[in-house]
Amino acid sequence: MKKFLKEFKEFAMKGNVIDMAVGIIIGGAFKAIVDSLIANFIQPLLDKVVPMGENGAPAPGIVDNLMRFAGTIINFIVIALVLFIIIKVANKSRDLRKKEEAPAAPTTKECPYCFSEVPIKATRCPNCTSELQYTPAKK
């Protein structure tokens, strides 16, 4: 049981899981904002376009269903558009933060006499026993 709990803790503390949890929470909060935008601003505008019945209320039946469906589609489009923009900006900022890795310092050099590879700090070639000049690696 201890091994299971340890593995679960390692899984839960990985960056991907935490990022996903934050994303879900922010997504839920953003959905509430978009729902409010649709209900309080866009839906009243759509209601003005709907033909009115005899008593001044929107015509019952299919028109109400179409209006709810149109609101749902607008809700989806707004959420998808904003999430697309957020992901695009996040990817661009991640790419900007990536730094080019400096090339690794050489660990070997070539013997000028026998042309074999020898360690960079070597002062004598192990193959031809020629004396080599030690040159420290450049930083």
Backbone torsions as a table, in degrees:
resi	resn	phi	psi	omega
1	MET	NA	-36.9	-179.9
2	LYS	-64.4	-39.6	179.1
3	LYS	-63.5	-41.3	178.7
4	PHE	-60.8	-46.6	179.9
5	LEU	-64.6	-37.4	178.3
6	LYS	-64.7	-45.2	178.6
7	GLU	-63.2	-39.6	178.8
8	PHE	-64.6	-41.6	178.9
9	LYS	-62.0	-43.4	178.2
10	GLU	-62.2	-41.4	179.0
11	PHE	-64.1	-46.6	-175.2
12	ALA	-68.9	-27.4	-177.4
13	MET	-91.1	-0.6	176.4
14	LYS	-65.3	148.6	-178.4
15	GLY	-59.7	-36.8	-176.8
16	ASN	-64.0	-40.3	-178.4
17	VAL	-68.0	-43.2	-180.0
18	ILE	-66.1	-42.8	177.6
19	ASP	-60.1	-41.5	-179.8
20	MET	-64.3	-42.3	-179.9
21	ALA	-63.1	-43.8	178.0
22	VAL	-62.2	-41.8	179.2
23	GLY	-61.7	-40.2	179.7
24	ILE	-66.2	-42.4	179.8
25	ILE	-64.1	-46.6	179.6
26	ILE	-65.1	-37.9	177.9
27	GLY	-61.6	-41.1	177.6
28	GLY	-64.1	-41.9	178.4
29	ALA	-66.1	-39.7	179.5
30	PHE	-66.6	-37.0	177.8
31	LYS	-60.9	-39.3	178.6
32	ALA	-63.7	-38.9	178.2
33	ILE	-64.5	-45.0	-179.2
34	VAL	-67.0	-39.9	177.1
35	ASP	-58.8	-41.9	178.8
36	SER	-64.7	-42.3	177.9
37	LEU	-59.2	-46.2	-178.8
38	ILE	-65.4	-47.8	-175.2
39	ALA	-68.3	-37.0	-172.5
40	ASN	-94.9	-21.4	-176.4
41	PHE	-122.8	-51.3	-173.9
42	ILE	-76.4	-43.4	-179.0
43	GLN	-61.6	-42.0	176.4
44	PRO	-61.0	-34.3	176.5
45	LEU	-66.5	-40.4	178.0
46	LEU	-67.2	-33.5	179.4
47	ASP	-63.8	-30.1	179.3
48	LYS	-70.4	-24.7	-179.2
49	VAL	-82.5	-26.3	-176.7
50	VAL	-67.4	135.7	176.4
51	PRO	-63.8	138.3	-178.2
52	MET	-88.6	149.2	177.0
53	GLY	-81.3	-167.2	-176.7
54	GLU	-65.8	-37.2	-175.7
55	ASN	-94.1	13.1	177.8
56	GLY	89.6	-2.3	178.2
57	ALA	-92.9	158.5	177.7
58	PRO	-59.0	146.6	179.5
59	ALA	-59.5	134.4	-177.5
60	PRO	-73.3	168.7	172.1
61	GLY	92.9	-130.6	-170.2
62	ILE	-64.3	-29.9	-179.6
63	VAL	-64.1	-41.6	177.4
64	ASP	-61.9	-43.7	179.6
65	ASN	-64.2	-41.3	177.7
66	LEU	-63.1	-39.4	179.9
67	MET	-66.1	-42.3	176.7
68	ARG	-62.9	-41.3	178.9
69	PHE	-64.9	-43.1	177.9
70	ALA	-61.7	-40.3	177.1
71	GLY	-62.8	-39.7	178.3
72	THR	-65.6	-41.3	178.5
73	ILE	-65.0	-43.8	178.3
74	ILE	-62.5	-41.0	177.3
75	ASN	-57.7	-48.3	179.9
76	PHE	-62.0	-45.1	-177.9
77	ILE	-62.7	-42.9	179.7
78	VAL	-63.4	-45.9	-179.8
79	ILE	-63.5	-46.1	-178.9
80	ALA	-62.6	-41.6	-179.8
81	LEU	-64.3	-46.6	-178.8
82	VAL	-66.5	-41.9	178.3
83	LEU	-64.4	-37.9	176.5
84	PHE	-60.0	-45.5	-179.7
85	ILE	-65.1	-42.6	179.9
86	ILE	-62.5	-45.2	-179.3
87	ILE	-66.4	-38.9	178.6
88	LYS	-62.5	-44.1	178.6
89	VAL	-66.3	-41.6	179.9
90	ALA	-63.5	-42.3	178.5
91	ASN	-64.0	-41.3	179.8
92	LYS	-65.3	-41.6	179.5
93	SER	-68.1	-34.3	177.1
94	ARG	-65.7	-40.5	178.3
95	ASP	-65.6	-35.5	178.8
96	LEU	-69.1	-33.3	-179.7
97	ARG	-74.1	-23.6	179.1
98	LYS	-65.1	128.2	177.3
99	LYS	-104.7	145.0	176.2
100	GLU	-67.5	135.2	178.0
101	GLU	-76.5	133.8	178.4
102	ALA	-70.6	142.6	178.5
103	PRO	-62.7	142.9	-178.7
104	ALA	-67.3	145.7	178.3
105	ALA	-65.8	143.3	-179.3
106	PRO	-65.9	144.1	179.6
107	THR	-108.9	-8.1	179.3
108	THR	-133.6	161.9	173.8
109	LYS	-137.6	168.9	-177.6
110	GLU	-101.1	134.0	175.8
111	CYS	-70.1	126.9	-177.7
112	PRO	-72.0	-9.3	-176.9
113	TYR	-99.2	-48.9	-177.8
114	CYS	-109.4	-3.4	176.9
115	PHE	61.6	25.2	174.9
116	SER	-92.5	159.4	179.7
117	GLU	-84.0	133.1	179.1
118	VAL	-132.3	156.6	177.5
119	PRO	-57.3	148.1	-174.8
120	ILE	-61.4	-31.4	-178.0
121	LYS	-88.3	-1.0	-177.0
122	ALA	-66.4	140.4	176.1
123	THR	-108.8	-6.1	177.0
124	ARG	-144.1	135.1	-179.0
125	CYS	-71.9	127.9	179.7
126	PRO	-70.9	-16.0	-178.1
127	ASN	-90.3	-49.6	-176.5
128	CYS	-110.5	-0.3	179.3
129	THR	59.3	21.8	176.1
130	SER	-74.0	148.1	176.3
131	GLU	-76.2	136.0	-179.0
132	LEU	-117.8	150.6	176.6
133	GLN	-86.8	131.2	178.0
134	TYR	-80.9	125.0	177.0
135	THR	-123.5	116.0	-179.8
136	PRO	-63.2	149.5	179.6
137	ALA	-65.8	141.4	178.5
138	LYS	-80.2	143.2	179.2
139	LYS	-106.3	NA	NA
